[in-house]
């Protein structure tokens, strides 16, 4: 890898520069693209222009408005969803020229950071919820409060509406989600007589979950009973256990770290108990992925895994897997907040056109069609209530649709806060000693998290 002075990598230099420029460049307006082309560029043709884009303070409307929409396509179903919606928008809104700009999913963040560093902002951007914090803090997101219909906003699942609300403003719109549930081995569960929860509020209690794990391990002579996809620095996927117990990472005003609370301790001690009894797989939160591979190899009886993994499970253990609901504590459950949002750059020269496009993409009928075509989960409660018709895994996706409505709004706010990427890294690293060899206690994990996260807040 090429390095700069002092051994800093080019990629790291770009990320540092971007973080500074996001805050500084908001004062420099960026115009809508003047390119009149409406054809889709190839995924590998999206090199940053590097040119300075200056607005004249007047919004371009009608035939003069060209909205550049930047996104990625990570699967054939992903592509199908966007192809459908972009085609429909062109037909329904001929007065707005949409310029789709596709980057490969594995280079999307770097290519977008490079453009931002050069003050070459797209007009509308697709982005992951957990990475929105830097844009919120930089005040570079267009206020959509008066640009998106009240109907579209009111229909959102509360957790996702909270995630895109900042300082009382709607700064983006949730587009879709994915989430996690419990994938279980049908044969093992049947032979052990394990009950399967019927709905989200019928999930196993923490005590019941532990007893089920103990029984499955014993009955089937397993080294471990289960694991989860909180691996590979995705420790935030265990956070639902903290929030369903009334804990949190941050205070209500998000100004104070609250990791060393009794509620959080109870949730981490649950994991500590599982490790001491070898119920959960020995593996760090920063280690490489292994959870799904262990499950399909029948080395474990169940796994906390994602809605997007249904096809993998069927390919590798056809007919012998099912999906059920997340556990609950004192009547409260919850799950992981996945998926992506749409937001517009505050300096765009065509805010009304950007608002129209985002409003269109998040309307009831279009969300339904996009999710059905792309095999996504909607974040509109009315679409969830009406039900969707998926091309495959209908029963399993219906379960995930129910789970989405249980995601904690406070967790959504914390996970989209400006410091969350760094906080998640700290959390994942501090859980490793407990999860791997028990060399740290639950108390030590949270004490270390508290101290390191507080230092992060002072940077």
C-alpha positions in Angstrom: 0.0 0.0 0.0 1.3 3.5 -0.9 2.1 5.6 2.1 2.5 9.3 2.8 5.0 11.1 5.1 5.1 9.4 8.4 3.9 6.1 7.1 0.2 7.1 7.0 -1.6 5.2 4.3 -3.4 6.9 1.5 -6.7 5.4 2.6 -6.3 6.6 6.2 -5.2 10.1 5.0 -8.4 10.4 2.8 -10.6 9.4 5.8 -8.9 11.9 8.1 -9.2 14.6 5.5 -12.8 13.8 4.8 -13.8 14.0 8.4 -12.4 17.5 8.6 -13.8 18.7 5.3 -17.4 17.4 6.0 -17.5 20.1 8.7 -15.7 22.8 6.7 -17.3 22.3 3.3 -20.9 22.8 4.4 -20.5 26.5 3.7 -19.6 25.8 0.1 -22.7 25.2 -1.9 -22.7 22.4 -4.5 -24.9 22.5 -7.6 -26.9 19.8 -9.1 -25.1 18.1 -12.0 -25.5 19.9 -15.3 -24.9 16.6 -17.1 -28.0 15.9 -19.2 -27.3 12.2 -19.6 -29.8 9.9 -18.1 -28.1 6.6 -18.9 -26.7 4.5 -16.1 -22.9 4.5 -15.9 -21.1 1.2 -15.5 -20.0 0.3 -11.9 -16.4 0.7 -12.8 -16.8 4.0 -14.6 -17.4 6.2 -11.6 -14.0 7.8 -11.1 -14.3 11.1 -9.1 -14.3 14.1 -11.3 -12.2 16.2 -8.9 -13.7 19.4 -10.3 -15.0 22.1 -8.1 -18.7 22.5 -8.2 -20.0 25.9 -7.3 -23.7 26.9 -6.9 -25.1 30.3 -7.8 -27.7 30.3 -5.0 -30.6 29.7 -7.3 -32.3 26.4 -7.4 -32.5 24.6 -10.8 -36.0 23.5 -11.5 -37.9 21.6 -14.2 -35.7 20.6 -17.1 -32.7 22.3 -15.5 -32.7 20.0 -12.5 -30.5 16.9 -12.7 -30.2 14.9 -9.5 -27.2 12.7 -9.1 -28.0 9.7 -7.0 -25.1 7.7 -5.6 -25.6 4.1 -4.4 -24.2 0.5 -4.6 -25.7 -2.8 -5.8 -24.5 -5.7 -3.6 -26.6 -8.5 -5.1 -28.8 -9.3 -8.2 -31.9 -8.6 -6.0 -30.4 -5.3 -4.9 -29.9 -4.3 -8.6 -33.5 -5.4 -9.5 -35.0 -3.2 -6.8 -33.1 -0.1 -7.9 -33.6 -0.7 -11.6 -37.3 -0.9 -11.0 -37.5 2.3 -9.0 -35.2 4.4 -11.2 -37.2 3.4 -14.3 -40.5 4.3 -12.6 -39.2 7.6 -11.4 -38.1 8.6 -14.9 -41.6 7.8 -16.2 -43.5 9.6 -13.4 -41.2 12.6 -13.1 -39.9 13.6 -16.6 -39.3 17.1 -15.3 -36.4 15.8 -13.2 -33.3 14.2 -14.8 -32.0 11.5 -12.5 -28.3 10.6 -12.9 -27.7 7.2 -11.2 -24.1 6.8 -10.1 -23.2 3.2 -9.0 -20.1 2.3 -7.1 -19.0 -1.3 -6.2 -20.1 -2.1 -2.7 -16.6 -3.0 -1.5 -15.2 0.4 -2.5 -18.3 2.6 -2.0 -17.2 4.3 1.2 -13.7 5.1 -0.1 -14.9 6.4 -3.5 -17.5 8.6 -1.8 -15.0 9.9 0.7 -12.6 10.8 -2.1 -15.4 12.8 -3.8 -16.4 14.6 -0.6 -12.7 15.5 0.1 -12.7 17.2 -3.3 -16.0 19.0 -2.6 -17.6 16.9 -5.3 -20.8 15.9 -3.5 -23.6 13.8 -5.1 -27.1 15.2 -4.6 -28.7 12.2 -3.0 -26.7 9.4 -1.2 -27.5 5.9 -0.1 -25.8 5.2 3.3 -25.8 2.7 6.2 -27.6 3.9 9.3 -24.6 3.2 11.7 -22.3 5.5 9.6 -24.6 8.6 9.4 -23.3 10.2 12.6 -20.4 12.1 10.9 -22.8 13.7 8.5 -25.2 14.7 11.3 -22.4 16.3 13.3 -21.0 18.0 10.2 -24.5 19.6 9.5 -24.3 18.6 5.8 -27.6 16.8 5.5 -30.5 18.6 3.8 -33.5 19.3 6.1 -36.3 17.3 4.6 -38.9 18.2 7.2 -41.0 20.2 4.7 -40.0 18.1 1.6 -41.2 14.7 2.5 -44.9 14.0 3.0 -46.3 13.7 6.5 -47.8 10.4 5.5 -44.4 8.9 4.6 -42.8 10.1 7.9 -45.7 9.0 10.2 -45.7 5.5 8.6 -42.1 4.8 9.7 -41.2 2.3 12.4 -40.4 4.5 15.4 -36.8 3.4 15.7 -36.0 4.3 12.1 -37.7 7.7 12.3 -35.6 8.4 15.4 -32.4 7.4 13.5 -33.0 10.1 10.9 -34.2 12.9 13.2 -31.5 15.3 14.4 -31.9 18.5 16.4 -35.6 18.3 15.6 -35.1 18.1 11.9 -35.7 15.2 9.4 -32.3 14.9 7.8 -32.9 11.8 5.8 -35.4 9.0 5.1 -35.1 5.4 6.1 -35.4 3.3 3.0 -35.3 -0.4 4.0 -33.8 -2.6 6.6 -32.6 -6.1 7.5 -32.4 -7.6 10.9 -31.5 -10.7 12.9 -33.5 -13.5 14.4 -32.8 -17.1 15.6 -32.0 -19.7 13.0 -32.5 -23.1 14.4 -31.8 -26.7 13.4 -35.2 -28.3 12.9 -34.1 -31.9 13.6 -32.3 -31.0 16.8 -35.1 -28.9 18.1 -37.7 -31.5 17.3 -35.7 -34.3 18.9 -35.1 -32.2 22.1 -38.8 -31.1 22.2 -38.0 -27.4 22.2 -40.9 -25.1 21.8 -40.8 -22.5 18.9 -42.1 -19.0 19.8 -45.3 -18.0 18.0 -44.7 -14.3 17.8 -42.4 -11.5 18.9 -43.8 -11.3 22.4 -43.6 -15.1 22.8 -39.8 -15.2 22.5 -37.8 -17.2 25.0 -36.9 -15.5 28.3 -33.2 -15.2 29.0 -33.6 -18.0 31.6 -35.4 -20.2 29.1 -32.9 -19.4 26.4 -30.1 -20.6 28.7 -31.9 -23.7 29.6 -32.6 -24.5 26.0 -29.0 -24.1 25.1 -28.0 -26.4 28.0 -30.4 -29.1 26.9 -29.4 -29.0 23.2 -25.8 -29.2 24.0 -26.3 -32.2 26.2 -28.9 -34.0 24.0 -26.8 -33.7 20.8 -23.3 -34.0 22.4 -22.2 -30.6 21.1 -19.1 -28.6 22.1 -21.3 -25.5 22.0 -25.0 -24.8 21.6 -25.0 -21.6 19.7 -23.3 -18.4 18.5 -24.2 -15.1 16.7 -23.0 -12.8 13.9 -21.6 -10.3 16.4 -18.2 -11.4 15.1 -16.0 -9.5 12.6 -16.1 -6.2 14.5 -19.9 -6.3 14.4 -20.3 -6.2 18.2 -23.3 -3.9 17.9 -25.3 -7.0 17.0 -25.2 -8.0 20.6 -26.4 -4.6 21.8 -30.1 -5.5 21.5 -29.6 -7.6 24.7 -28.5 -4.5 26.5 -31.4 -2.4 25.3 -34.1 -5.0 25.9 -32.9 -5.0 29.5 -33.3 -1.2 29.7 -29.6 -0.5 29.2 -27.9 1.8 26.7 -24.6 3.0 25.4 -25.3 6.7 25.7 -27.5 8.9 27.9 -30.8 10.3 26.5 -29.0 13.5 25.3 -26.2 11.4 23.9 -23.6 13.6 25.8 -22.6 10.9 28.3 -21.4 7.4 28.1 -23.5 5.0 30.2 -21.8 1.6 29.6 -21.1 0.9 33.3 -24.7 0.7 34.3 -26.3 -2.2 36.2 -28.7 -2.9 33.3 -25.8 -3.3 30.9 -23.9 -5.4 33.4 -26.7 -7.9 33.6 -26.7 -8.3 29.8 -23.0 -8.8 29.7 -23.0 -11.2 32.6 -25.5 -13.3 30.6 -22.9 -13.7 27.9 -20.3 -14.4 30.6 -22.4 -17.2 31.9 -22.8 -18.7 28.5 -19.1 -18.7 27.9 -18.2 -20.2 31.3 -20.6 -23.1 30.5 -19.4 -23.3 26.9 -22.9 -22.7 25.7 -21.8 -20.0 23.2 -19.0 -20.6 20.8 -15.5 -19.5 21.9 -14.8 -16.6 19.5 -14.0 -12.9 19.7 -16.2 -10.1 18.5 -13.3 -8.9 16.3 -12.5 -12.3 14.9 -13.3 -13.5 11.4 -16.8 -14.8 10.5 -17.6 -18.4 11.5 -21.1 -18.4 12.9 -23.1 -19.4 9.9 -20.5 -22.0 8.8 -20.7 -23.7 12.2 -24.5 -23.7 12.0 -24.8 -25.3 8.6 -22.2 -27.9 9.6 -24.4 -28.8 12.5 -21.7 -28.0 15.0 -24.2 -25.9 16.9 -28.0 -26.0 17.2 -28.9 -22.4 16.6 -27.4 -19.1 15.6 -28.4 -15.4 15.8 -28.1 -14.5 12.2 -29.5 -12.1 9.5 -32.5 -12.0 7.3 -30.2 -11.8 4.3 -28.7 -15.3 5.1 -31.8 -17.3 4.2 -30.5 -18.3 0.8 -27.1 -19.4 2.3 -28.9 -21.6 4.9 -31.1 -23.3 2.2 -28.1 -23.9 0.0 -26.1 -25.6 2.7 -28.8 -27.4 4.8 -31.9 -27.5 2.7 -35.1 -28.1 4.6 -33.4 -28.5 8.0 -33.5 -24.9 9.2 -36.1 -22.5 10.5 -36.3 -18.9 11.8 -37.9 -17.8 15.0 -38.1 -14.7 17.2 -35.5 -12.9 19.4 -35.5 -13.5 23.2 -37.2 -11.2 25.6 -36.6 -9.8 29.1 -39.5 -8.8 31.3 -41.8 -8.6 28.3 -39.4 -6.5 26.1 -37.6 -7.8 23.1 -35.5 -6.2 20.3 -33.1 -6.8 17.4 -30.4 -5.4 15.2 -30.9 -2.4 13.1 -29.6 -3.1 9.6 -30.3 -1.6 6.2 -29.8 1.8 4.6 -31.1 5.4 4.4 -31.4 8.1 1.7 -30.3 11.7 2.4 -29.5 14.7 0.3 -26.5 17.1 0.6 -27.4 20.4 2.2 -25.4 22.3 -0.4 -27.3 20.9 -3.4 -28.6 23.5 -5.8 -31.9 21.5 -6.3 -33.2 20.8 -2.8 -36.9 20.5 -4.0 -36.0 18.0 -6.7 -33.9 16.0 -4.2 -36.8 16.1 -1.8 -39.2 14.9 -4.5 -37.0 12.0 -5.4 -36.5 10.8 -1.7 -40.3 11.3 -1.1 -41.0 9.2 -4.1 -38.6 6.4 -3.2 -40.1 6.1 0.3 -43.8 6.2 -0.6 -46.0 3.3 0.4 -46.4 1.6 -3.0 -42.8 2.2 -4.0 -41.4 0.8 -0.8 -43.5 -2.3 -1.2 -42.4 -2.9 -4.8 -38.7 -2.2 -4.0 -38.6 -4.5 -1.0 -40.4 -7.3 -2.9 -38.1 -7.0 -5.9 -34.9 -6.6 -3.7 -35.9 -9.1 -1.0 -35.6 -6.3 1.6 -37.6 -5.6 4.8 -39.6 -2.3 4.8 -39.4 0.3 7.5 -42.9 1.5 7.0 -45.3 0.0 9.5 -48.3 0.1 7.1 -46.4 -1.9 4.5 -45.4 -4.4 7.1 -49.0 -4.7 8.3 -50.3 -5.2 4.8 -47.7 -7.9 4.2 -45.4 -8.5 1.2 -45.1 -11.2 -1.4 -41.6 -12.4 -1.7 -40.3 -14.7 -4.4 -38.8 -17.1 -1.8 -38.6 -17.6 1.9 -42.1 -16.1 2.5 -42.6 -17.7 5.9 -39.2 -16.7 7.2 -39.4 -13.1 5.8 -42.8 -12.7 7.5 -41.1 -13.5 10.8 -38.4 -10.9 10.2 -41.1 -8.4 9.3 -42.5 -8.9 12.8 -39.1 -8.6 14.4 -38.4 -5.2 12.7 -41.2 -3.6 14.7 -39.4 -4.4 18.0 -36.2 -2.5 17.4 -35.5 -0.1 20.2 -35.8 3.6 19.2 -33.1 4.6 21.7 -30.7 2.0 20.3 -31.4 3.4 16.8 -30.5 6.9 18.0 -27.3 5.8 19.7 -26.2 3.7 16.7 -26.5 6.7 14.4 -24.8 9.1 16.7 -21.6 10.8 15.6 -19.2 8.7 17.6 -20.8 5.3 17.2 -18.3 3.8 14.8 -15.5 4.3 17.3 -17.7 3.2 20.2 -18.6 0.0 18.4 -14.9 -0.7 17.8 -14.1 -0.2 21.5 -17.0 -2.4 22.5 -16.0 -5.2 20.2 -12.4 -5.1 21.3 -13.2 -5.1 25.0 -15.6 -8.0 24.7 -12.8 -10.2 23.1 -11.1 -11.2 26.3 -14.4 -12.3 27.9 -15.6 -14.0 24.7 -12.4 -15.8 23.9 -10.8 -17.1 27.1 -12.6 -15.5 30.0 -9.6 -13.4 30.9 -11.8 -10.4 31.5 -15.0 -10.3 33.7 -18.2 -8.6 32.7 -17.4 -5.9 35.2 -14.0 -5.3 33.7 -15.4 -5.2 30.1 -17.8 -2.4 31.0 -15.3 -0.5 33.1 -12.8 -0.5 30.2 -15.6 0.5 27.8 -16.6 3.4 30.0 -13.1 4.7 30.3 -12.1 4.3 26.6 -15.5 5.7 25.3 -15.2 8.7 27.6 -11.8 9.5 26.1 -13.3 9.1 22.6 -15.9 11.8 23.5 -13.1 14.3 24.4 -11.3 14.0 21.0 
